[in-house]
Amino acid sequence: MKGLYTIGLLLAANIFMTIAWYGHLKFGTTRSGSPVPLILIILVSWGIAFFEYCLQVPANRIGFASDGGPFSLIQLKIIQEVISLSVFTVFTLLVFKTETFRFNHIISFLFLILAVFFAFRK
């Protein structure tokens, strides 16, 4: 069960992270079309990232084997990266309509699946 909690928290954390890191590229202008000042974008991104940390830190604590969780540190990082890239891909396709998902991206995801396979192999 700790594994599912860990993955769920990592998924939620990465949604906040992706919005904080990349949302301003889509929503970085005012209604009149002028750019939002960079300092304001930074402050808003930090505010959003706060929630990412509030989820990411407990996910790692719950999931880490030394704290009674099911995952090694390397496995936690591999899981986080796969979730991060998956969330980023969905976000990009939904929010940035000009981006396309190509065959080379599919190959990249297959390599990620292989990375997970080898990271969890005993």
N, C-alpha and C positions, 0 to 999 in steps of 0.2 A: 504494500500500500504506500510505503514511503517513496517508492520509485514513481508511482503515479502522481503523488503530491509534488514531487520534485519536478517532473516533466510539466505538469500543469502550471506551477509557479514560473518555471523558465519560459513557457509559452507566453504567459501574461506579461512577464518582464520584458520579453523581446518585442512585444507589440508596443509597449511604452517606449522602448529604446528606439525602435524604427521610426516612430512618430517624432520623437525628440530629435533624432539625427537627420531625418530626411523630409519630414513634413513641411519644414520652412521652404524647401525648394518648390513646393506646389502652392503653399499658402503664405508666401513671403511678400505679398503685395497688398496694399489697401484696396478698398472698393474703387477708389479713383485711379488705381493702377500704379501709384507711386510705391517704391520699395519701402518695406518696414525697416527702420534703423537696425543695424547689426546688433547693437547692444541689447535692444529689445528682443530680438530673435534669440540671442544667447541666454537672456534671463528666462524667457519662456521655455526654451529647450532644457535648461537646468531644472526648472520647475517640473517639467514632464519627466525628466530623468530621475528625479527624486523618487517617483513611484516605481520606476524600474529597479532602483536599488532596494527599495522596501520589499520587493518580491524576489529579486535575484539573490540577495544575501541569505534569506531563510531557505530558499531552494537549495543553495549549496550546503548549508548547515544540515538540512534534513536529509539530503542525498549522499553526503560524504560518508564513506565507510568508517572512518575513524570516529565519527559522531553517531554511529549506529545505522547509517544509511546503506543502501545497496551498491553504491558506485564508488570506484576509485576516483582520484582527482583527475586523471587523464580521461576517464570515461565521462565524467561530468563536463569537462571542457568540450569533448567531441559532441556530446548531446547538445550543449549550448550552441555550438557553432552550426550544427545541422538545423536546429530550431531557428536560429538567427537568420540563416540564409533562406530558409523556407518562408518565414514571416516576411522577410524583405522581398522575396519574389512575389508573393501574393499581394503585398502592399503596392509594389511597383505596377503590377498588372491592373489592379483596381483603381489606383489613384492617378497614375501617369499613363494615360491611354496611348501615348505616343511610343511607349516601349513595347518591344515584341519579344516573345519567348522563342528562341531558336533551337535548332538541333544541338548545337554545341553546348547550350545550357542544359539540355537533357543529359548529355554525356557527363557534364560536370556533376549533376545530381547523382548519376550512377556511381561516379567515383566517391561521392560523399557516402553513399550507401555502403560501398566497399570499405571506406574508412571506419564506419561504425562497426561493420562486421569484424574487421581486424582488431579494433580497439576492445571489443568484447570477447574475443577469442581467448580461450584459456591456454 
